[in-house]
Amino acid sequence: MKKLTYFVFISLLILVFVLSGCSTEKVDTNAKEETWQISPSFTIPKPSPDGKDVAYGLRGTDGKLAIVDSPVIAGSNNKQLFHFWGGTPEKTEQLFNKKVKVIGTSQEDGKIVTAFESSIGVPNEEIMKPPYHYAESVGYLNLPSKGIWKLDAYIEDELFGSIIVDVQEK
């Protein structure tokens, strides 16, 4: 009986040891740390008032979400033009007249602000002719401090996309 008790005890000990070492789940100690890279700049053709296309500099994700590629100054009303692509002209046109809200998050201190609110306008057909490949929203982008900021753009309270910008001091 003593041998059986000893055998059971050793067997349980080995089983516990083996099972505790079998976990394949990897714990990511840096899961909450995101690497924020400044969104790339790119150009699109945009019609000028005389009807000819000119190169227009943007920053963001080509074909999804972008802003005008110009300095963003902390604590200022930065007049800004957000560009939205719906994937097809039909889906882009469905964005017209919808409300846009952009939430900014500071990488430095995690501060969260409403950075931009507007609506998506219907393009001036004298300058832009259908089919519409992108939609625009004009307003003021306000971020309180310099540093890296993530801009989450919501259309009618649904996340549409994000841009990472480097905000400069006044």
C-alpha positions in Angstrom: 0.0 0.0 0.0 2.9 2.3 0.8 4.4 1.7 -2.7 1.0 2.5 -4.3 0.6 5.8 -2.4 4.2 6.7 -3.3 3.6 5.8 -7.0 0.4 7.9 -7.1 2.1 10.9 -5.4 5.1 10.8 -7.8 2.8 10.3 -10.8 0.7 13.3 -9.8 3.8 15.4 -9.3 5.1 14.5 -12.7 1.7 15.2 -14.3 1.5 18.6 -12.7 5.1 19.4 -13.8 4.5 18.3 -17.4 1.1 20.1 -17.7 2.5 23.4 -16.3 5.2 23.4 -19.0 2.9 22.6 -21.9 1.4 26.0 -22.4 2.0 27.2 -26.0 0.4 30.6 -25.3 3.0 33.4 -25.7 2.7 36.4 -23.4 3.5 39.6 -25.1 4.8 42.0 -22.4 4.7 44.9 -24.9 1.2 44.3 -26.2 0.0 47.8 -25.1 3.0 49.5 -26.8 2.2 50.4 -30.4 4.8 51.5 -32.8 3.5 54.7 -34.4 5.0 55.6 -37.7 4.2 58.9 -39.4 1.8 58.2 -42.2 3.5 58.4 -45.6 3.0 61.3 -48.0 1.8 60.9 -51.6 0.3 62.9 -54.5 -2.9 62.6 -56.4 -4.0 64.4 -59.5 -6.5 67.1 -58.6 -8.3 69.4 -61.1 -7.4 73.1 -60.9 -10.0 75.8 -61.7 -8.9 75.8 -65.3 -9.7 72.0 -65.5 -6.2 70.8 -65.8 -4.9 68.2 -63.3 -2.2 69.3 -60.9 -0.2 67.2 -58.4 -1.7 67.5 -54.9 0.3 66.5 -51.8 -1.4 64.4 -49.2 -0.4 62.4 -46.1 -2.2 59.2 -45.0 -3.2 56.0 -46.8 -3.7 56.4 -50.5 -7.1 55.1 -51.5 -8.5 55.3 -47.9 -7.9 58.4 -45.8 -5.6 61.4 -46.0 -5.1 65.0 -45.1 -3.2 67.8 -46.9 0.5 67.3 -46.5 1.3 70.5 -44.7 2.7 71.3 -41.2 0.2 70.8 -38.3 0.9 73.4 -35.6 0.1 72.6 -31.9 -2.5 74.8 -30.3 -3.6 76.4 -33.6 -6.6 76.2 -35.9 -5.0 74.3 -38.7 -7.3 74.6 -41.7 -7.5 71.1 -43.1 -9.0 69.1 -45.9 -9.6 65.4 -45.1 -9.9 63.1 -48.1 -12.0 59.9 -48.0 -12.1 57.1 -50.5 -14.9 54.6 -50.5 -13.3 52.0 -52.7 -15.7 52.7 -55.6 -17.3 55.9 -56.9 -20.7 54.6 -55.7 -19.4 53.9 -52.1 -17.6 57.2 -52.1 -20.8 59.1 -53.0 -22.5 57.3 -50.1 -20.2 59.3 -47.8 -21.5 62.7 -49.0 -23.3 64.7 -46.3 -22.2 62.4 -43.4 -20.7 63.7 -40.2 -17.0 63.3 -39.6 -15.4 63.4 -36.2 -11.6 62.9 -35.7 -10.3 61.9 -32.3 -6.6 62.6 -31.7 -4.5 60.6 -29.3 -1.1 61.8 -28.2 1.6 59.1 -28.2 3.6 61.1 -25.5 1.0 61.2 -22.7 -2.1 59.4 -24.1 -4.2 62.5 -24.0 -7.4 62.2 -26.1 -9.1 65.1 -27.8 -11.8 65.8 -30.4 -9.5 67.3 -33.0 -11.8 67.9 -36.0 -15.6 67.9 -36.6 -17.3 68.6 -39.9 -19.3 66.9 -42.6 -18.4 65.5 -46.0 -19.3 67.9 -48.7 -20.6 67.3 -52.2 -17.9 68.3 -54.7 -18.3 71.4 -56.8 -19.2 70.0 -60.2 -17.6 72.9 -62.0 -14.2 71.7 -60.8 -14.7 68.0 -60.0 -16.8 65.9 -62.4 -18.4 62.5 -61.6 -17.6 59.8 -61.1 -16.2 60.8 -57.7 -13.1 58.9 -56.6 -12.8 60.6 -53.3 -14.8 62.8 -51.0 -13.6 65.8 -48.9 -14.3 67.4 -45.6 -13.0 70.8 -44.7 -12.6 72.3 -41.2 -10.0 73.1 -38.5 -7.7 70.5 -37.0 -6.8 71.4 -33.4 -4.2 69.4 -31.4 -3.0 70.9 -28.1 0.6 69.9 -28.0 3.6 69.0 -30.2 4.6 65.4 -30.8 3.2 62.3 -32.5 -0.6 62.1 -32.7 -2.8 59.4 -34.0 -5.9 60.7 -35.8 -8.9 58.3 -35.8 -11.5 59.4 -38.3 -15.1 58.4 -37.6 -17.9 58.8 -40.1 -21.3 58.7 -38.4 -19.6 57.2 -35.3 -18.0 54.3 -37.2 -14.2 54.2 -37.4 -13.2 54.8 -41.0 -9.4 55.0 -40.7 -6.4 56.4 -38.9 -3.5 58.7 -39.8 -0.3 59.4 -37.7 1.0 62.9 -37.8 4.0 64.8 -36.3 2.6 68.0 -34.7 5.0 70.9 -34.6 5.4 73.7 -32.0 4.2 77.2 -32.8 
